[in-house]
Amino acid sequence: MAESIAENNRKDGLVFFGKGERVYGLDKLLTSKIEFLGKGTFGSTYKSFLDDGVVVAVKILKFDYVLGVEREKIEKLGERVHENLLPLRAYHCTNHGTVLIYDYIPMGSLSALLHGNGGASKTQLGWEVRCRIAYGVAQGIEYLHSRGPDVCHGNIRSSNIILNDNYDAHLSDFGIDQLILPHSKANLIAGYQAPELKNSKKISQKSDIYSFGVLLLELLTGKVPIDALSKNEGVDLPKCVRLMFQEKPVIDVFDSDLLRYKNVGEQMVLMLQLAICCTFENPNKRPSIDAVTNRIKEINSFTRIIRKLYY
Ligand SMILES: Nc1ncnc2c1ncn2[C@@H]1O[C@H](COP(=O)(O)OP(=O)(O)OP(=O)(O)O)[C@@H](O)[C@H]1O
């Protein structure tokens, strides 16, 4: 069935998803003006400027993965549609290479905003914006997990959260590791990797919850999680936060940018408690994503009540 849907949606070397307009083909894509956005675990991503003002993000998978990718698996990814997932619009897959085409989302990644990127300084993100981002990401994960017990994201981290100018979060890179797994191991960077993956490398919904917990800690502390690959100065956030909890006043855990927000201290502590539960060593003790989403919704509504009372 998926095969025949895809056949109907072919245009000039690309297979499109959904009912959107097919205003470009592979040739136009290859000859368009491009801008390098960055290189990740699975390949490189470019911004491509097409005719009529259309701009897309083009991910070219690493050559090592060329023979491992199956079209059926890419088409499964194209069926995942949710407002908090980065929309996959089209793909090209042959023995010569695999190209995935996504909507281009203007603000860039949460990582770049929170920590700065290549000389660009960090952006001040307020408490409500951080809550909104956390809720959007949790909803995207909830959608993925609801597709079946084995469906997970597998690579939740702040560079895979792309924001639009309304700070709506879009999860990128979902399912790409499953496309190439016969040729690779779980590729999570160290700081987001659940402890159980050190032995098995088998990602699960519980390991997604751990990664989400680290992302929450990153939003709350403003600190960069450890990244063994790029040898940056990151920290083991779950360990560091637990230590600080024991040794220092809780206020010291939070990003100093958040401390200017009055009357939301209790909400910040509630969110911190949630992040700590998500990063429990024992996967069975971590909450389900439904429970996480509900909790963030509750915390956000407290924040809104407080805002009405005080501002
Ligand atoms: N659709 C998009 N719109 C805007 N920026 C994007 C889009 N997709 C990716 N980017 C940005 O391009 C850069 C490279 O992305 P890419 O997915 O190739 O690697 P990564 O996310 O940095 O690392 P990894 O794949 O290992 O998680 C990142 O900074 C990312 O935020």
The ligand as an ORCA input file, in Angstrom:
! r2SCAN-3c Opt
* xyz 0 1
  N      14.480     21.805      9.113
  C      15.416     22.564      9.642
  N      15.250     23.888      9.724
  C      16.212     24.673     10.267
  N      17.392     24.209     10.752
  C      17.617     22.888     10.694
  C      16.658     22.002     10.136
  N      17.151     20.740     10.215
  C      18.356     20.838     10.797
  N      18.650     22.117     11.083
  C      19.883     22.585     11.723
  O      20.974     22.130     10.936
  C      22.064     21.746     11.768
  C      22.541     20.350     11.388
  O      21.480     19.437     11.643
  P      21.710     17.877     11.613
  O      20.396     17.242     11.892
  O      22.395     17.502     10.339
  O      22.737     17.609     12.783
  P      22.556     17.806     14.346
  O      21.087     17.814     14.668
  O      23.363     19.003     14.734
  O      23.251     16.532     14.939
  P      22.656     15.028     15.044
  O      22.114     14.655     13.689
  O      23.848     14.242     15.427
  O      21.605     15.032     16.091
  C      21.583     21.837     13.206
  O      22.059     23.040     13.772
  C      20.089     21.907     13.088
  O      19.531     22.676     14.118
*
